[in-house]
Amino acid sequence: MANTQRIGDALFSGACMCSTALKFVPTDASKADAAMFAQPCRLNGHPAWCQPIAGRATGLKVNNTLTGEPVPFVPRSGNAVTWYTCGPTVYDVAHMGHARAYLSFDILRRIMEDYFHYDVLFQVNITDIDDKIILRARRNKLFEDYRQTMAGNVDGICDDAVSAATNVRDKSHKKLQQLREPLPPTAGGREAAEQETAIKEQELKARQAEEQLAATGAAAAAARAERTDASRDALLDAARDAIMDKLDTELGDTVTDQSVFMDHARHYEGLFFDDMAALGVRPFDCVTRVSEYVPECVSFIETLISRGRAYEANGSVYFDTRSHMAAGHEYPKLVPSAGAGATAREMAEGEGALSGGDFTGEKRSASDFALWKGSKRGEPAWDSPWGAGRPGWHIECSVMASDVIGGNMDIHAGGSDLCFPHHDNEIAQSEAYWDNGQWVNYFLHAGHLHIQGLKMSKSLKNFITIKQALEVHGAKRLRMLFLLQHWDKPMQFSDAEVENAKKKEGVIKSFVTGVAARMREVASTGRTAPKRWGEPEKALAAHLLACQGEVDRSLKDNFNTPSAIAALLDLVAEGNRYTKDAGDDRVDVDVLRRCAAFVSRTMRIFGMYDGLDAVAEDEERGEGGAGGGGDGAIDAAVGFRDEVRSLCKGGADSAKTLASSLLDACDRFRDESMVKLGVRVEDRASGKSMWKRENPEDLQREVEEKRAAERERAMAKAKAAQDKAGAELDKFAPAHALDAMTMFRDGASYAGKYSDFDERGVPTKLVDGEEIPKSQKKSLEKELTRVLKLKDDLTTRASKAHPDATDAAEAITRYLAELTLAAGR
């Protein structure tokens, strides 16, 4: 690697700043190289950090995890920015937690490139050698073999499934009990916070294990009873994870074909890139895979061993953190509070699911971490001086970033969960390799995406895949959702947040496309000379200037897109207010065009409205109207629709049916034909419709959501009608069944209680001959009055509903039958 020309080396000799215990630059570096950085400083308890000063400054400040606060961003050289982002471990489909990082960094990258006009080199790695990939690929292979082998043995599958699901349930509860055990008195705040999170996560897993066992039991009972392929497959689906866990424990070491693991990774890598394209993420400039860098990993590790920074143990190689610190380096840098060493949970995550967690006799210190892992049977392996094995997790990023960018980079990014130990370990081994004190100048960490209070992750099975989210919400709405959140803070993924993003996206889009439609109308009727601005136009122009200033301040303030969007929405509100107050005939389209162009351009920088920004494009070309070759045809079609609607609305009463049908046809034309063309048609009070160009998929999704809402309203209305019918039936049917003269004599609630009755059938004596107390008789009279009133109300309603009935009895019978049917009884 030392003789390879790298992007970073062309900009910077490989030198970078470090703490006072280390040389600032290599001994052969020039004074000019040293002048690229300011003197080291320490912020918020973090190790020494050096501010680059040689590149182009724009006033941008970024939240740098190396300092614990926003600091001025300056590239190390000129206008060029080198950026490395930790990519996915391709063992399963990507979910919205992954989108949180990659879509957020895409927004930041676009702002860097299109707003601040930096020349960004954006490198992303693909982790295609990892314990998670090994486990998932191995288990999938074993499960498919099991499915074929056991296809005719339903009873055997039932026994295995229930046993496996029971074992998962028992292990889950056992682990939960262990997590709930008190921490030792020496434990610190990090361990306490980690335990609290771990308990919540394990409680979720325990509930899921109970649910899986219940589902497996029910599916097994059905499979035994039905003996069909469908019931067998349903059982295998219900118990899939539990059976795979059982099979891997018993047979994992029998999977020795290395293509099983590589094919698995290539499949999910392809799906990841499909998801990124669907989200509208800009293609990465450089993609590197660890499987393509195994020889370089070996060479990198050999260099660390030669410098006394790593050691071999039982076929594995570990980084020596004590030796690293003894050489003058500080570790860890990103999470200084972890200086006492990684917690058990962090160590397990950092070393991988196949490590077993027992490093007795191998590690010299608990903080040491694997650079090379000796492989066991059932695990992919490559040759090395230390025996067959594979690269550790942390080493891959150091090797690939060093190969492409060099010994110092401007930006390194990833999810906040990678901060420690992964990124801190990257820094340590890279600075040891390059013999410098600052491998990365700015570390950016995206906030987690939470669902129901927990981090979205595959291990918790609480995730929504990117594909699922796109099918429901679309790429633009998801991007808007992230624009409304601070990129470096945790965020909740909920229906309320998505609905908020939908509404705000709609407000901005409606304004931009509405102005484009007004410009088109002006162009089609002949352009008139710009009119003199009045106070409303001056005020709107002032709002535009204020908005431009606020957007600039927001983006320079750590990419504060929520504040920038708020400023745009304020401008949109002022523009809409101006349009409403001025009226269609007095609107100055030019001032609106300038507002809409700025909104459109800004949203385009954020990755929104590609292909929907005719206003901004016209502004850039200095044109005042928008149009294309198909506009005349659309105008004609919309004009015809207006005429049909006008005729129908003015029709005589005798033509109501025809008018209704024609209006329905107009709505279908609007909601189906025009939607397919990517045209939104909006009806206005003036009778002249406005049309706007929009993304056909977005329009179709909006129409489907509208229809779904109408169906929900119809269902709610039907349910309300059913409930109302049921309530009326419950009120009238019992009263109708009673005979007023005999209800107190023969009724189920009164029979045998009274011996004498007056002329209306009201009891006067109890069954033993005693006079009924006045208060009780009053209550009985009230009850009789209530029943008689109900009977009268029933007769009135029934007669009104069925005036053609021969008599009241027939009307009541028909009316009660209708209520029974409407109530669904």
C-alpha positions in Angstrom: 0.0 0.0 0.0 2.9 2.4 0.7 3.8 2.8 -2.9 0.3 3.4 -4.2 -0.7 6.9 -5.3 -3.9 8.0 -3.5 -6.4 10.8 -3.9 -5.5 12.2 -0.5 -1.8 12.0 -1.1 -2.2 14.2 -4.1 -3.7 16.9 -1.9 -1.7 16.3 1.2 1.5 14.5 1.8 0.0 12.2 4.4 0.9 14.4 7.3 -1.7 15.6 9.8 -1.8 17.0 13.3 -1.6 15.1 16.5 -1.3 15.6 20.2 1.8 17.3 21.6 3.2 13.9 22.5 3.5 13.1 18.8 5.0 14.8 15.9 2.6 17.1 14.1 3.8 16.0 10.7 6.2 13.3 9.4 9.8 14.4 9.6 10.1 14.6 5.8 7.0 16.8 5.4 7.4 20.4 4.2 6.6 23.5 6.2 3.8 24.1 3.8 2.2 20.9 4.8 2.4 21.8 8.5 0.8 25.2 7.7 -2.3 23.4 6.5 -3.5 23.0 10.1 -3.9 25.2 13.1 -2.3 24.4 16.5 -4.0 21.5 18.4 -6.9 22.3 20.8 -8.9 20.2 23.3 -12.7 20.6 23.4 -15.2 19.0 25.8 -12.8 16.5 27.2 -11.8 15.2 23.8 -8.2 14.5 22.8 -6.2 17.1 20.8 -7.7 18.1 17.5 -6.2 20.3 14.8 -8.4 22.6 12.7 -7.5 22.6 8.9 -6.9 26.1 7.7 -5.6 25.7 4.1 -8.8 25.0 2.3 -11.7 27.2 1.2 -13.8 28.3 4.1 -17.5 29.1 3.5 -18.7 29.8 7.1 -20.1 26.3 7.4 -19.9 24.7 10.9 -20.4 21.0 11.4 -20.9 18.9 14.5 -17.6 17.1 14.8 -17.7 14.0 17.1 -13.9 14.5 17.5 -14.6 17.7 19.4 -18.1 17.1 20.7 -19.4 20.4 19.3 -19.9 22.2 15.9 -16.6 23.6 14.6 -15.8 25.5 11.4 -15.5 23.2 8.4 -12.4 23.8 6.2 -11.1 21.3 3.7 -7.4 20.4 4.1 -6.7 21.6 0.6 -8.5 24.1 -1.6 -12.0 23.1 -2.7 -11.6 19.4 -2.6 -13.3 17.3 0.1 -12.5 13.6 0.7 -15.4 11.8 2.3 -15.6 8.2 3.5 -18.9 6.7 4.7 -19.2 3.3 6.4 -21.5 1.2 4.1 -23.8 -1.6 4.8 -23.1 -5.2 6.0 -25.0 -6.9 3.3 -26.6 -9.9 5.1 -30.3 -8.9 4.8 -32.5 -6.3 3.2 -31.9 -2.6 4.2 -34.4 -1.0 6.5 -35.4 2.6 7.4 -32.7 2.6 10.1 -30.2 2.3 7.3 -32.0 4.9 5.2 -31.6 7.3 8.2 -27.8 7.3 7.7 -27.5 7.1 3.9 -30.4 9.5 3.0 -29.2 12.0 5.7 -25.6 11.9 4.3 -27.0 12.2 0.8 -28.7 15.4 1.8 -25.5 16.7 3.5 -23.4 15.7 0.4 -25.8 17.6 -1.9 -25.6 20.7 0.2 -21.8 20.5 0.2 -21.7 20.0 -3.6 -24.6 22.1 -4.8 -24.9 24.9 -2.2 -21.3 25.3 -0.9 -19.9 24.1 -4.3 -17.2 21.8 -2.9 -15.7 19.1 -5.0 -16.6 16.0 -3.0 -15.0 12.6 -3.5 -17.6 10.2 -1.8 -16.3 6.7 -1.0 -18.5 4.0 0.5 -17.5 0.5 1.5 -19.5 -2.8 1.3 -18.9 -5.1 4.2 -19.3 -8.5 2.5 -17.2 -10.5 4.9 -18.8 -10.5 8.4 -20.1 -12.8 11.1 -23.7 -11.7 10.4 -23.3 -12.7 6.7 -21.8 -16.0 7.7 -24.6 -16.8 10.1 -27.4 -15.7 7.8 -26.0 -17.4 4.7 -25.3 -20.6 6.6 -28.6 -20.7 8.2 -30.5 -20.1 5.0 -28.6 -22.9 3.3 -29.3 -25.3 6.2 -32.9 -24.4 6.3 -33.5 -24.9 2.6 -31.8 -28.3 2.8 -34.0 -29.2 5.8 -37.2 -28.1 4.0 -36.4 -30.5 1.1 -35.2 -33.4 3.3 -38.2 -33.2 5.7 -40.9 -32.4 3.0 -42.8 -35.7 3.7 -42.2 -35.9 7.5 -44.9 -33.5 8.9 -44.7 -35.0 12.4 -40.9 -34.6 12.5 -41.2 -31.0 11.4 -43.8 -30.4 14.1 -41.6 -31.8 16.8 -38.6 -29.9 15.7 -40.4 -26.6 15.3 -42.1 -26.7 18.7 -38.8 -27.8 20.4 -36.8 -25.1 18.6 -39.3 -22.4 19.4 -39.5 -23.5 23.1 -35.7 -23.4 23.3 -35.6 -19.8 21.9 -38.3 -18.7 24.4 -36.4 -20.2 27.3 -33.0 -18.7 26.2 -34.7 -15.3 25.8 -36.2 -15.3 29.2 -32.9 -16.6 30.8 -31.0 -13.7 29.1 -33.6 -11.2 30.4 -33.1 -12.5 33.9 -29.3 -12.1 33.6 -29.6 -8.6 32.3 -31.8 -7.6 35.3 -29.2 -8.6 37.8 -27.7 -5.6 39.6 -24.5 -4.2 38.2 -21.3 -4.3 40.3 -20.6 -1.2 42.4 -17.7 -0.3 40.2 -19.9 0.0 37.1 -20.2 3.5 35.6 -22.9 5.5 33.9 -22.2 4.0 30.5 -22.8 0.5 31.8 -26.0 1.6 33.6 -27.4 3.3 30.4 -26.4 0.3 28.4 -28.1 -2.1 30.8 -31.3 -0.1 30.7 -31.4 -0.2 26.9 -30.4 -3.9 26.8 -33.3 -4.7 29.2 -35.9 -2.9 27.0 -34.6 -4.6 23.9 -34.5 -8.0 25.5 -38.1 -7.5 26.9 -39.2 -7.0 23.3 -37.3 -10.1 22.2 -38.9 -12.1 25.0 -42.3 -11.1 23.9 -41.5 -11.9 20.3 -40.2 -15.4 21.4 -43.5 -16.0 23.2 -45.5 -14.9 20.2 -43.3 -17.2 17.9 -43.9 -20.2 20.2 -47.7 -19.6 20.3 -47.8 -19.2 16.5 -45.6 -22.3 16.0 -47.8 -24.3 18.4 -51.0 -23.3 16.5 -49.3 -24.0 13.1 -48.1 -27.4 14.3 -51.5 -28.4 15.4 -53.0 -27.4 12.1 -50.2 -29.2 10.2 -50.8 -32.5 12.1 -54.6 -32.2 11.5 -54.6 -31.1 7.9 -51.5 -32.9 6.5 -51.3 -30.6 3.5 -48.3 -28.9 1.8 -49.9 -25.5 2.7 -50.2 -26.2 6.4 -46.6 -27.7 6.4 -45.2 -24.6 4.7 -47.2 -22.3 7.1 -45.5 -24.2 10.0 -42.0 -23.8 8.5 -42.6 -20.0 8.0 -43.9 -19.6 11.6 -40.9 -21.4 13.1 -38.2 -20.4 10.5 -35.9 -18.4 12.8 -36.1 -20.9 15.6 -35.4 -23.9 13.3 -32.5 -22.1 11.6 -31.0 -21.4 15.0 -31.3 -25.0 16.0 -29.8 -26.2 12.6 -26.9 -23.9 12.8 -26.0 -25.0 16.3 -26.0 -28.6 15.2 -24.8 -28.4 11.6 -23.2 -25.0 11.0 -19.7 -26.4 10.7 -20.8 -28.6 7.7 -21.2 -25.6 5.4 -17.8 -25.3 3.7 -18.6 -24.0 0.3 -17.3 -20.4 0.3 -19.6 -19.4 -2.6 -22.6 -19.8 -0.2 -21.4 -16.7 1.7 -20.3 -14.7 -1.3 -23.5 -15.3 -3.3 -25.5 -14.3 -0.3 -23.6 -11.0 0.1 -23.8 -10.2 -3.6 -27.6 -10.7 -3.6 -28.2 -8.3 -0.8 -25.6 -5.8 -2.1 -27.7 -5.6 -5.3 -30.9 -5.0 -3.3 -29.1 -2.3 -1.3 -28.1 -0.4 -4.4 -31.7 -0.8 -5.7 -33.0 0.8 -2.5 -30.5 3.7 -2.8 -31.5 4.4 -6.3 -35.2 4.3 -5.4 -34.5 6.7 -2.5 -32.9 9.1 -5.0 -29.4 8.8 -3.3 -26.7 10.1 -5.6 -24.5 7.3 -6.9 -21.4 6.9 -4.8 -18.1 8.0 -6.5 -16.1 5.0 -5.2 -17.4 1.7 -3.9 -14.9 -0.7 -2.2 -15.6 -4.3 -0.9 -13.6 -6.0 1.8 -13.6 -9.2 -0.2 -11.5 -7.4 -2.8 -9.1 -6.1 -0.2 -8.0 -9.2 1.8 -4.4 -9.1 0.6 -4.2 -5.4 1.5 -5.7 -6.2 4.9 -2.9 -8.7 5.5 -0.3 -6.2 4.5 -1.8 -3.5 6.7 -1.8 -5.9 9.7 1.8 -7.0 9.0 2.9 -3.3 9.2 1.1 -2.9 12.6 2.8 -6.0 13.9 6.2 -4.8 12.7 5.7 -1.5 14.7 4.7 -3.4 17.8 1.1 -2.3 17.6 -0.4 -5.7 17.1 0.2 -9.3 18.1 -0.8 -12.8 17.0 -2.6 -15.3 19.3 -4.0 -18.7 18.3 -4.3 -17.8 14.7 -5.9 -14.4 15.2 -4.3 -11.0 15.4 -5.2 -8.3 17.9 -4.5 -4.6 18.0 -2.5 -3.6 21.1 -4.2 -0.6 22.6 -1.7 -0.3 25.5 1.2 -0.2 23.1 -0.6 2.4 21.0 -1.1 4.7 23.9 2.4 4.1 25.1 3.6 5.5 21.8 1.9 8.8 22.6 -1.5 8.3 21.0 -4.8 8.9 22.8 -7.5 6.2 22.8 -10.5 6.4 22.4 -11.0 9.8 20.7 -14.7 9.9 19.9 -16.0 8.6 23.2 -13.4 9.6 25.8 -15.7 8.2 28.6 -14.9 4.7 27.2 -11.3 5.1 28.1 -11.7 2.5 30.9 -12.4 -0.1 28.2 -15.2 -1.4 26.1 -18.2 -2.8 28.0 -19.1 -6.5 27.5 -21.9 -5.5 25.1 -19.6 -3.2 23.0 -16.9 -5.9 22.9 -19.4 -8.5 21.7 -20.7 -6.2 19.0 -17.2 -5.2 18.0 -15.8 -8.7 17.7 -18.8 -10.3 16.0 -21.5 -12.9 16.7 -19.1 -15.8 16.1 -16.4 -14.7 18.5 -18.0 -16.6 21.4 -17.0 -13.7 23.7 -14.2 -15.7 25.5 -10.7 -14.3 24.7 -9.0 -15.7 27.7 -5.4 -16.4 26.8 -5.6 -14.4 23.6 -6.1 -10.7 24.4 -3.5 -8.9 26.4 -6.1 -6.3 27.3 -9.9 -6.2 27.3 -9.7 -3.1 25.1 -7.7 -4.9 22.4 -9.6 -5.8 19.2 -9.4 -8.3 16.4 -7.6 -7.3 13.2 -7.6 -10.9 11.8 -9.8 -13.7 12.9 -8.8 -17.3 12.7 -11.6 -19.2 10.9 -13.3 -22.3 12.1 -15.1 -24.9 10.0 -18.3 -23.5 8.5 -16.7 -20.1 8.1 -15.1 -18.6 4.9 -11.3 -18.4 5.1 -8.3 -16.8 3.3 -4.6 -17.6 3.6 -2.4 -15.4 5.8 0.9 -15.7 7.7 -1.1 -16.5 10.8 -3.2 -19.3 9.2 -6.6 -19.4 7.5 -8.9 -16.7 8.5 -10.6 -13.4 7.6 -10.3 -9.7 8.3 -11.8 -8.3 11.5 -14.6 -5.8 11.2 -12.7 -2.6 12.0 -9.7 -3.2 9.8 -11.6 -3.1 6.5 -12.5 0.5 6.6 -9.0 1.6 7.5 -7.5 -0.4 4.7 -10.0 0.7 2.0 -10.1 4.3 2.9 -6.4 4.4 3.2 -6.0 2.9 -0.2 -8.3 5.4 -2.0 -7.9 8.6 0.1 -4.6 8.1 2.0 -3.3 9.0 5.5 -5.7 11.9 6.2 -9.3 12.5 5.1 -11.7 15.5 5.5 -14.8 13.6 6.5 -15.6 10.2 7.9 -19.3 9.4 8.4 -21.5 6.7 9.8 -24.4 5.9 12.2 -24.1 7.0 15.8 -24.1 3.3 16.9 -20.7 2.9 15.1 -19.0 5.6 17.1 -17.5 3.3 19.7 -15.8 0.9 19.4 -15.9 0.7 15.6 -14.8 4.2 14.6 -12.5 4.7 17.6 -10.8 1.4 16.6 -10.5 2.6 13.0 -8.8 5.7 14.2 -6.4 3.9 16.4 -5.2 1.3 13.8 -5.1 3.9 11.0 -3.0 6.4 13.0 -0.7 3.6 14.0 -0.3 2.6 10.4 0.2 6.1 9.0 2.3 7.1 12.1 0.3 10.3 12.6 -2.1 11.8 15.1 -5.1 12.8 13.0 -6.4 10.4 10.4 -9.8 12.1 10.1 -10.5 15.8 10.4 -14.3 15.7 10.8 -16.3 12.7 12.1 -20.0 12.9 11.3 -22.5 10.6 13.1 -26.1 10.4 12.0 -28.7 10.0 14.8 -30.6 6.8 15.3 -34.1 6.2 13.9 -36.4 4.9 16.6 -39.7 3.1 16.5 -41.8 2.9 19.6 -38.8 4.1 21.7 -36.2 1.6 20.5 -33.6 1.8 17.8 -34.8 0.2 14.6 -32.8 -2.9 14.0 -33.0 -6.4 12.5 -32.0 -8.1 15.7 -35.1 -6.6 17.4 -37.3 -7.4 14.4 -38.9 -4.0 14.7 -37.9 -2.7 11.3 -39.6 -1.4 8.2 -37.7 -2.2 5.1 -36.8 0.6 2.7 -38.9 -1.1 0.0 -41.9 -1.3 2.2 -41.6 2.4 3.2 -41.2 3.4 -0.4 -44.3 1.5 -1.4 -46.4 3.3 1.2 -44.9 6.8 1.2 -42.6 7.3 -1.8 -39.1 8.7 -2.0 -39.9 12.4 -1.8 -42.0 12.1 1.4 -39.3 10.1 3.1 -36.7 12.6 2.1 -38.9 15.4 3.4 -39.3 13.4 6.7 -35.5 13.5 7.1 -35.2 17.1 6.1 -37.5 18.0 8.9 -35.2 16.3 11.4 -31.7 17.3 12.6 -29.4 14.9 10.9 -27.3 14.2 14.0 -30.1 13.7 16.5 -32.3 10.7 17.2 -35.6 10.8 15.4 -38.9 8.9 15.8 -40.4 7.1 12.8 -44.2 7.3 13.3 -47.4 7.9 11.3 -47.7 11.4 12.9 -44.2 12.4 11.7 -44.8 11.0 8.2 -48.1 12.8 8.0 -46.4 16.1 9.0 -43.8 15.6 6.3 -46.6 14.8 3.8 -48.5 18.1 4.6 -45.4 20.3 4.4 -44.2 18.7 1.2 -47.6 19.2 -0.3 -47.7 22.9 0.7 -44.3 23.6 -0.9 -45.0 21.6 -4.0 -48.4 23.2 -4.5 -46.9 26.7 -4.4 -44.1 25.9 -6.8 -46.3 24.2 -9.4 -49.0 26.8 -8.9 -46.6 29.6 -9.8 -45.5 27.6 -12.8 -49.1 27.2 -13.9 -49.6 31.0 -13.6 -46.5 31.7 -15.7 -47.8 29.3 -18.3 -51.2 31.1 -18.4 -49.4 34.5 -18.8 -47.3 33.1 -21.6 -50.3 31.6 -23.4 -52.3 34.9 -23.3 -49.5 37.2 -24.4 -46.9 38.7 -22.1 -47.6 42.2 -20.8 -45.0 44.7 -19.6 -44.2 44.3 -15.9 -46.3 46.5 -13.8 -45.1 48.9 -11.2 -44.6 47.3 -7.8 -47.0 48.3 -5.0 -46.5 47.8 -1.3 -47.6 44.1 -1.5 -45.0 43.3 -4.1 -42.3 45.2 -2.2 -43.2 43.3 1.0 -43.1 39.9 -0.8 -39.7 40.8 -2.3 -38.5 41.7 1.2 -39.7 38.4 2.5 -37.7 36.6 -0.2 -34.5 38.4 0.8 -35.1 37.5 4.4 -35.8 33.9 3.5 -32.6 33.7 1.5 -30.6 35.0 4.4 -32.3 32.6 6.9 -31.7 29.6 4.6 -28.0 30.5 4.3 -27.6 30.9 8.1 -29.4 27.6 8.6 -27.3 25.6 6.2 -24.1 27.0 7.6 -25.3 26.1 11.1 -24.5 22.3 11.0 -26.7 21.7 7.9 -29.8 22.8 9.9 -32.4 21.7 7.3 -35.4 21.9 9.7 -34.8 25.6 10.1 -34.2 26.1 6.3 -37.5 24.3 5.5 -39.3 26.4 8.1 -38.0 29.6 6.3 -39.2 28.2 3.0 -42.6 27.5 4.4 -42.8 31.0 5.8 -42.0 32.4 2.3 -44.6 30.1 0.7 -47.2 31.3 3.2 -46.4 34.9 2.3 -46.6 34.1 -1.4 -50.0 32.4 -1.0 -51.2 35.3 1.1 -50.1 37.8 -1.6 -51.9 35.7 -4.3 -55.1 35.5 -2.3 -55.2 39.2 -1.4 -54.2 40.4 -4.9 -56.6 38.2 -6.9 -56.0 36.4 -10.1 -56.1 39.5 -12.3 -53.8 41.7 -10.2 -51.0 39.2 -9.3 -47.5 40.1 -10.3 -46.2 36.8 -11.7 -42.6 38.1 -11.8 -42.3 38.5 -8.0 -44.0 35.2 -7.5 -41.6 33.6 -10.0 -38.6 34.8 -8.0 -40.0 33.4 -4.8 -40.9 30.1 -6.3 -37.6 29.8 -8.1 -35.7 30.2 -4.9 -37.9 27.6 -3.1 -37.6 25.3 -6.1 -33.8 25.6 -6.3 -33.3 25.0 -2.6 -35.5 22.0 -2.6 -33.7 20.7 -5.6 -30.4 21.1 -3.7 -32.0 18.9 -1.0 -32.8 16.3 -3.6 -36.5 17.1 -3.9 -38.4 18.0 -7.1 -36.0 16.7 -9.7 -38.0 17.3 -12.9 -40.5 19.5 -11.1 -38.5 22.7 -11.0 -39.6 24.4 -14.2 -39.8 27.7 -12.3 -36.1 27.5 -11.2 -35.0 26.5 -14.6 -36.9 29.4 -16.2 -35.3 31.7 -13.7 -31.9 30.4 -14.5 -32.5 30.9 -18.3 -34.0 34.3 -17.7 -37.4 33.2 -19.1 -40.7 34.2 -17.8 -42.9 31.3 -18.9 -42.9 27.5 -18.7 -44.0 25.2 -21.4 -43.3 22.3 -23.6 -44.3 20.7 -26.8 -47.3 18.9 -25.1 -48.7 21.9 -23.3 -51.1 22.9 -26.1 -52.7 19.4 -26.1 -53.1 19.5 -22.4 -54.6 23.0 -22.6 -57.1 21.8 -25.1 -58.0 18.8 -23.1 -58.4 20.8 -19.9 -60.4 23.5 -21.8 -62.8 20.8 -23.2 -63.3 19.5 -19.6 -64.0 23.0 -18.4 -66.7 23.4 -21.0 -68.3 20.0 -20.2 -68.4 20.9 -16.5 -69.9 24.3 -17.3 -72.7 22.8 -19.4 -73.5 20.2 -16.8 -73.6 22.6 -14.0 -76.1 24.8 -15.9 -78.3 22.0 -17.0 -82.1 21.7 -16.2 -83.4 19.5 -13.4 -84.5 16.9 -16.0 -80.9 16.5 -17.1 -79.5 15.8 -13.6 -78.7 12.2 -14.3 -76.8 13.1 -17.5 -75.0 16.0 -15.7 -73.9 13.8 -12.9 -72.6 11.2 -15.3 -70.6 13.8 -17.2 -69.2 15.3 -14.0 -68.1 11.8 -13.0 -66.4 11.4 -16.3 -64.6 14.7 -15.8 -63.4 13.5 -12.4 -62.1 10.3 -14.0 -60.3 12.4 -16.6 -58.7 14.4 -13.8 -57.9 11.5 -11.5 -56.9 8.8 -14.0 -56.1 10.1 -17.5 -54.3 13.2 -16.4 -52.6 11.5 -13.5 -51.0 9.0 -15.9 -49.6 12.0 -17.8 -48.1 13.5 -14.7 -50.6 16.4 -14.7 -52.5 17.7 -11.7 -55.8 19.5 -12.5 -57.2 21.8 -9.8 -60.7 23.2 -10.1 -61.1 26.9 -9.2 -64.1 29.0 -8.3 -63.7 31.0 -11.4 -64.6 27.9 -13.4 -61.2 27.9 -15.2 -59.1 24.9 -14.0 -55.3 25.1 -13.3 -53.0 22.3 -14.3 -49.6 21.5 -13.0 -46.9 19.1 -14.0 -45.9 16.6 -11.3 -44.4 13.2 -10.9 -47.0 10.6 -12.1 -46.1 8.1 -9.3 -46.6 10.8 -6.6 -49.9 11.8 -8.2 -51.1 8.2 -8.4 -50.1 7.6 -4.8 -52.1 10.7 -3.8 -55.1 9.6 -5.7 -54.9 6.1 -4.1 -54.6 7.7 -0.6 -57.6 9.9 -1.4 -59.6 6.9 -2.4 -58.5 4.9 0.6 -59.6 7.8 2.8 -62.9 7.9 1.0 -63.3 4.1 1.6 -62.5 4.6 5.2 -65.1 7.4 5.5 -67.6 5.2 3.7 -66.9 2.3 6.0 -67.1 4.6 9.1 -70.4 6.0 7.7 -71.8 2.5 7.1 -70.7 1.4 10.6 -72.4 4.5 12.1 -75.5 3.7 10.2 -75.4 0.1 11.4 -74.9 1.2 15.0 -77.7 3.7 14.7 -80.0 1.0 13.2 -79.0 -1.4 16.0 -79.7 1.3 18.6 -83.2 2.0 17.1 -83.9 -1.7 17.0 -82.9 -2.1 20.6 -85.1 0.8 21.5 -88.3 0.0 19.5 -88.4 -3.8 19.2 -88.9 -4.5 22.9 -91.6 -1.9 23.2 -93.4 -3.2 20.1 -93.4 -6.7 21.6 -95.2 -5.5 24.7 -99.0 -5.2 25.1 -99.6 -2.1 27.2 -102.7 -3.6 28.9 -101.0 -6.8 29.9 -97.3 -5.9 30.2 -97.4 -5.7 34.0 -99.5 -8.8 34.2 -97.7 -11.1 31.7 -94.4 -9.4 31.1 -91.2 -11.4 32.0 -90.1 -8.7 34.4 -93.5 -8.3 36.2 -95.4 -11.7 36.0 -96.6 -12.9 39.4 -95.8 -9.7 41.3 -99.3 -8.0 41.2 -102.9 -9.0 41.8 -105.0 -6.0 40.8 -104.8 -3.5 37.9 -106.6 -0.3 36.9 -108.3 0.4 33.6 -104.9 1.2 31.9 -103.3 -2.0 33.1 -101.3 -0.3 35.9 -100.9 -2.5 39.0 -102.8 -1.3 42.1 -102.1 -4.1 44.6 -99.2 -6.5 45.2 -99.6 -10.2 44.9 -100.4 -10.5 48.7 -103.2 -8.0 48.4 -101.5 -5.0 49.8 -101.8 -1.6 48.2 -98.9 -0.6 46.1 -96.9 2.3 47.6 -97.5 5.6 45.8 -93.8 6.0 44.8 -93.8 2.6 43.2 -97.1 3.1 41.4 -95.7 6.4 40.1 -92.7 4.6 38.7 -94.9 2.0 37.0 -97.0 4.7 35.4 -93.9 6.4 34.1 -92.8 3.1 32.6 -96.2 2.7 30.9 -96.0 6.2 29.5 -92.5 5.5 28.1 -93.6 2.3 26.4 -96.7 4.0 24.9 -94.6 6.9 23.6 -92.1 4.5 22.0 -95.0 2.7 20.3 -96.3 6.0 19.0 -92.9 7.0 17.8 -92.5 3.7 16.1 -95.9 4.0 14.4 -95.0 7.5 13.2 -91.6 6.5 11.8 -92.9 3.3 10.2 -95.8 5.0 8.5 -93.5 7.8 7.2 -91.0 5.2 5.9 -93.7 3.1 4.3 -96.7 5.2 3.3 -97.8 2.5 0.9 -98.5 0.0 3.7 -102.1 -1.2 4.1 -102.1 -0.4 7.8 -99.8 0.6 10.7 -99.1 -3.0 11.6 -97.7 -3.7 8.2 -95.6 -0.5 8.2 -94.2 -1.4 11.6 -93.3 -5.0 10.5 -91.5 -3.8 7.4 -89.7 -1.0 9.3 -88.4 -3.4 12.0 -87.3 -5.8 9.3 -85.3 -3.1 7.7 -83.7 -2.1 11.0 -82.8 -5.7 11.6 -81.1 -6.0 8.2 -79.4 -2.7 8.5 -78.1 -3.6 12.0 -76.6 -6.8 10.5 -78.7 -9.1 12.8 
